[in-house]
């Protein structure tokens, strides 16, 4: 993604000296840094070198979170606390009940279509907890002819791999009528979302936001909550998943989306029906907005006319705040931003547009709109003008250093992961063209997840699980993803479960919307290695593999279990673009009784199921 920095000379000082934008009380916390209270719950250290500074930073015990002290939290925890080093445990359990049903929905007024909704709403309910709380979410599958399960995107699931919610990897799907309770500690804070990992099901509505309250690296008065953006298709995700597979056999792109939704709504693509999302703001106040891209295919660029977006997190990770005119959200990515209501009172457009420079297809070329309206004026359609469109294309930012000091040990020993097309091993059938990593397309077994093999002590994993063994804990691993020339050259949002990764570098944007003519940029150790950022790499759980290029990542092994890494374009993971990192297999605990019950119920159901697995299962 690309962040377009404001060029106006009147703000040059603010943008040029980003350290000056860090709230004063954060600097005070660092100056007061002391050894953390022994009462904190500790997680395994990311490494003695990755976060050694942040592991000893803590807030003053009297520091209280508020509009001018958002860096504070409680009990000695603050923005100075790297949550992979230590985290609170409040002893409080927050419970939710989610029921998934067959129904219809009409979010943009275009007309009812078949949907699968959570508690009858789209998006699903916002799940909210505080840093250190335990979440207990009971999911009931009331769908008529579909399995399901819920993945908690970006949640680290530290030592709770079984709760990751990935069919065929960490669990069997929930059969119709079945119920499962997911329980995990909120070791992180920030914004994310939950969604089904059952084929492309989440594209029909099985999604919802997550908010874990905690400290922040920028001050604000009011939290506006989650603000998801997504592509929207008028056919069902099952239909479009099939259409995408057919198109791939012909060397063609998948079907374009029909529209974009902002905060669950929009006018339809013809601008004839539907409604805009409206947000009221008060002059002089600062607002936190939690941006989430929950799309199935589109990378989406967002902006608010006349108002800068002050970025303070990438996914779950706090960053040193920076100001931006526009933000490009890859699928699965989140950015928490602060908006200063310091403009002339009026109505302003919030804009969300499919990023054609990231090869994202959408029939609504003008994008979606929402209204931000100052409360001293009547709400009306704005006449505001958009910020200039970024000219540098689909490109990872380089100005989002994590708030915590966490260098990564340098190396030249990367493991190569080639991303391209191969002959299918996925369930859809033999001899079909599918996506894969290192010439293997992932193809999970819903009835026998990877965790079942671990429980049996059976190491004869099917080839389709695409497993890479990581036997040792507390070591750095380094990965070089490279898109190869046997595939259409397009941008892939890469998401890792169970960990954040450190983005050491990438090849950058190819500036070509045409997948068949874009150049292939191969990592050159002689010239590219020196460009990698080992000192202050971006840390997050989802990053863009540039079109036709490479992406260098590192993560530290400290969380046993099978963890999926995959492209978050729903059609691509459905067509096999993923793998399983099997980390410290000997340390993965035996499955729970609930795991066994879920699998027994599923295996009974699937014998007579109407719809059988016909893709990778993910």
Secondary structure, DSSP 4 states (H G I P E B T S, - for coil): --EE----GGGHHHHH-GGGGS-HHHHHHHHT--PPPTTSEE---S-TTTSTTGGG----TT----TT-TTB-STT-BTT--TTTEE-----EEEEEEEEEEEEE-TTSS--EEEEEETTBSSEEEEEEETTPEEEEEEEEE-SS--B-EEEET---TT-GGGS--BTTTBPPBPTT-EEEEEEE--S-EEEEEEE-STTGGGGT-EEEEEEE---SS--SEEEEEEEEEEE-SS-HHHHHHHHHHHHHTT-PPPPBSEEEETTB-B-TTSSSB---EEEE-TT-EEEEEEEE--SS--EEEEETTB-EEEEEETTEEEEEEEESEEEE-TT-EEEEEEE--SPSSEEEEEEEE-GGGT--BS-TT-EEEEEEETTS--------PPPPPSS-S---S---BSS-------S-PEEEEEEEEE--STT-TT-EEEEETTB-----TTS-HHHHHHHT-----GGG-EEEE--SS-EEEEEEEE-TTS----EEEEESSS-EEEEEE------S-TTTSPP----HHHHGGG---SS-EEESEEEE-TTSEEEEEEE--S-EEEEEEE-SHHHHHTT-EEEEEE-GGGPPPPPHHHHHHHHHHHHHHTT-SS---S---
